[in-house]
Amino acid sequence: MPELNNTNTNGQTPPEGGQPQTPPQTPSGQQKPQGGQGGQPGPVPYDRFKEILEAKKSLEQKLAEIEVERQRAEEARLKQQNEWKALAEKYENELRQTRRQMLATRIAQETGLPMALAERLQGDTEEAMREDAQRLAELLKTAPAHGVPPSGSGASGGQAADLASMSPEEIRKWAKENLG
């Protein structure tokens, strides 16, 4: 009689009793995983668990380092951007001041104001500065001359004294007569 081969399709010999064991199947026809209870996978060997845990910790550490580096780069970018903004504002202010000074100088020349008064012109627009310059020019034309009268016209109508050629006594006498 020929000898029967007691191996199943998996290459395993069936347990005693003659019937090969097949893994339990789900209602959809798929095999249930073997191992733990209630369809749970079986226990993981400690060495494999330790290896996976160390890999996880290593990845978390790398992620934290990347986040710190990204945050530093973002801070540096923002700092540089703020420096550029501050620099741009500085140069815009300087440009605005220079343009205002040039406008004030031009208006002062056109209205006949002395250059010393050009920087004192007030107003935010050219028209306002022009009006201010015209008012100043009118005040300068109508302002009475204060100070020492020109030579030859004394307070009492007398002659101007040549103080360099006079003695102290003559200067006192002249001052008493002409200045009161």
LUMRODO-480760 format. One line per field, with one value per residue (C-alpha): residue in three letters; x, y, z. Coordinates in Angstrom, 2 decimals. Layout:
// residues N
r	c(ALA, ...)
c1	c(X, ...)
c2	c(Y, ...)
c3	c(Z, ...)
//
This chain:
// residues 180
r	c(MET, PRO, GLU, LEU, ASN, ASN, THR, ASN, THR, ASN, GLY, GLN, THR, PRO, PRO, GLU, GLY, GLY, GLN, PRO, GLN, THR, PRO, PRO, GLN, THR, PRO, SER, GLY, GLN, GLN, LYS, PRO, GLN, GLY, GLY, GLN, GLY, GLY, GLN, PRO, GLY, PRO, VAL, PRO, TYR, ASP, ARG, PHE, LYS, GLU, ILE, LEU, GLU, ALA, LYS, LYS, SER, LEU, GLU, GLN, LYS, LEU, ALA, GLU, ILE, GLU, VAL, GLU, ARG, GLN, ARG, ALA, GLU, GLU, ALA, ARG, LEU, LYS, GLN, GLN, ASN, GLU, TRP, LYS, ALA, LEU, ALA, GLU, LYS, TYR, GLU, ASN, GLU, LEU, ARG, GLN, THR, ARG, ARG, GLN, MET, LEU, ALA, THR, ARG, ILE, ALA, GLN, GLU, THR, GLY, LEU, PRO, MET, ALA, LEU, ALA, GLU, ARG, LEU, GLN, GLY, ASP, THR, GLU, GLU, ALA, MET, ARG, GLU, ASP, ALA, GLN, ARG, LEU, ALA, GLU, LEU, LEU, LYS, THR, ALA, PRO, ALA, HIS, GLY, VAL, PRO, PRO, SER, GLY, SER, GLY, ALA, SER, GLY, GLY, GLN, ALA, ALA, ASP, LEU, ALA, SER, MET, SER, PRO, GLU, GLU, ILE, ARG, LYS, TRP, ALA, LYS, GLU, ASN, LEU, GLY)
c1	c(0.00, 1.31, 2.33, 0.23, 1.86, 0.48, 1.59, -0.82, -0.39, 1.68, 4.21, 3.13, 2.09, -1.35, -1.66, -2.65, -6.19, -5.65, -7.32, -5.11, -5.72, -6.57, -6.53, -9.96, -11.61, -13.64, -17.12, -15.62, -13.39, -10.13, -7.92, -7.78, -4.33, -2.97, -1.29, -3.03, -6.58, -9.49, -7.66, -4.85, -1.31, 0.93, 3.55, 6.50, 9.96, 11.66, 14.65, 12.36, 10.33, 13.49, 14.76, 11.50, 11.36, 14.92, 14.14, 11.06, 13.05, 15.74, 13.16, 11.47, 14.84, 15.61, 12.17, 12.75, 16.14, 14.59, 11.83, 14.41, 16.47, 13.37, 12.35, 15.84, 15.81, 12.38, 13.55, 16.67, 14.56, 12.18, 15.07, 16.70, 13.37, 12.91, 16.43, 15.63, 12.40, 14.19, 16.89, 14.28, 12.38, 15.60, 16.46, 12.89, 13.02, 16.37, 15.05, 11.93, 14.05, 16.42, 13.55, 11.96, 15.25, 15.70, 12.14, 12.57, 15.82, 14.22, 11.19, 13.45, 15.42, 12.26, 10.71, 13.92, 14.34, 17.83, 19.07, 19.31, 15.50, 14.94, 15.15, 12.59, 9.86, 6.82, 4.28, 3.81, 3.10, 4.81, 1.86, 1.95, 5.71, 5.34, 2.69, 4.92, 7.87, 5.79, 4.64, 8.24, 9.40, 6.71, 7.73, 11.36, 10.50, 8.28, 10.31, 11.90, 15.65, 16.78, 20.23, 23.04, 22.17, 24.48, 27.50, 26.91, 23.49, 23.82, 20.93, 20.97, 21.92, 25.57, 28.59, 30.11, 33.13, 36.49, 37.10, 40.53, 41.96, 40.21, 41.52, 39.43, 38.43, 37.27, 35.28, 33.46, 32.69, 31.45, 29.29, 27.72, 26.83, 25.62, 24.24, 22.65)
c2	c(0.00, 3.41, 5.59, 8.67, 11.97, 13.60, 17.14, 19.96, 22.74, 24.76, 21.97, 21.22, 17.84, 17.73, 17.17, 13.85, 13.12, 13.33, 16.63, 19.53, 22.73, 25.83, 29.23, 30.58, 32.73, 35.92, 36.13, 37.80, 34.80, 36.39, 34.61, 35.97, 36.83, 34.26, 35.03, 36.83, 36.72, 38.37, 38.95, 40.98, 40.43, 38.32, 39.69, 41.57, 40.40, 42.82, 43.40, 44.45, 46.66, 48.33, 48.90, 50.53, 52.66, 53.92, 54.71, 56.65, 58.62, 59.36, 60.62, 62.77, 64.28, 65.02, 66.57, 68.78, 69.86, 70.66, 72.69, 74.67, 75.29, 76.34, 78.71, 80.25, 80.71, 82.35, 84.68, 85.59, 86.26, 88.47, 90.29, 90.92, 92.03, 94.47, 95.79, 96.42, 98.14, 100.38, 101.19, 101.98, 104.24, 106.04, 106.75, 107.77, 110.31, 111.62, 111.93, 113.74, 116.20, 116.84, 117.50, 119.89, 121.77, 122.08, 123.34, 125.87, 127.13, 127.53, 129.37, 131.65, 132.57, 133.23, 135.45, 137.31, 135.97, 135.61, 132.00, 132.05, 132.24, 129.47, 126.72, 128.55, 128.39, 126.51, 124.39, 120.87, 121.80, 124.07, 126.49, 126.77, 127.36, 129.96, 131.85, 131.78, 133.08, 135.94, 136.94, 136.90, 138.96, 141.58, 141.74, 142.25, 145.12, 146.97, 146.32, 149.45, 149.45, 149.00, 149.33, 151.80, 154.56, 154.89, 157.12, 160.81, 160.83, 161.17, 161.07, 164.87, 165.49, 166.13, 164.78, 161.37, 161.30, 159.91, 158.07, 156.82, 160.32, 161.59, 161.51, 159.92, 163.37, 164.41, 161.15, 161.81, 165.38, 164.25, 161.47, 163.93, 166.31, 163.81, 160.86, 162.69)
c3	c(0.00, -0.79, 2.10, 2.64, 3.06, 6.21, 5.45, 4.73, 2.21, 4.68, 5.01, 8.58, 9.88, 11.44, 15.18, 16.51, 15.64, 11.97, 11.16, 10.16, 12.12, 10.19, 11.75, 12.75, 10.14, 10.40, 8.90, 5.81, 5.22, 6.43, 8.88, 12.42, 13.70, 16.03, 19.28, 22.12, 23.27, 21.55, 18.27, 19.91, 18.62, 20.74, 23.11, 21.59, 22.57, 24.98, 22.67, 19.81, 22.18, 23.48, 19.93, 18.84, 22.00, 21.46, 17.82, 18.95, 21.52, 18.93, 16.44, 19.10, 20.00, 16.34, 15.95, 18.99, 17.59, 14.22, 15.91, 17.92, 14.79, 12.84, 15.64, 15.74, 11.98, 12.18, 14.96, 12.98, 9.88, 11.85, 13.50, 10.13, 8.69, 11.59, 11.08, 7.42, 8.38, 10.88, 8.34, 5.68, 8.08, 9.00, 5.36, 4.56, 7.40, 6.21, 2.67, 3.90, 5.92, 3.03, 0.65, 3.15, 3.60, -0.16, -0.55, 2.28, 0.73, -2.69, -1.23, 0.84, -2.29, -4.29, -1.59, -0.73, 2.80, 4.26, 4.20, 8.00, 8.10, 5.55, 8.16, 10.30, 7.69, 8.94, 7.12, 5.82, 2.22, -0.27, -0.19, 3.62, 3.60, 0.85, 2.87, 5.94, 3.91, 2.53, 6.03, 7.26, 4.27, 4.99, 8.65, 7.71, 5.33, 7.82, 10.96, 12.41, 12.65, 16.24, 17.64, 17.11, 14.65, 11.65, 12.09, 11.59, 13.20, 16.95, 19.38, 19.72, 16.12, 16.94, 15.17, 15.65, 17.87, 16.89, 20.13, 19.10, 18.97, 22.14, 25.66, 28.41, 29.65, 26.17, 25.77, 29.05, 28.01, 24.58, 26.10, 28.53, 25.75, 23.17, 25.14, 27.97)
//
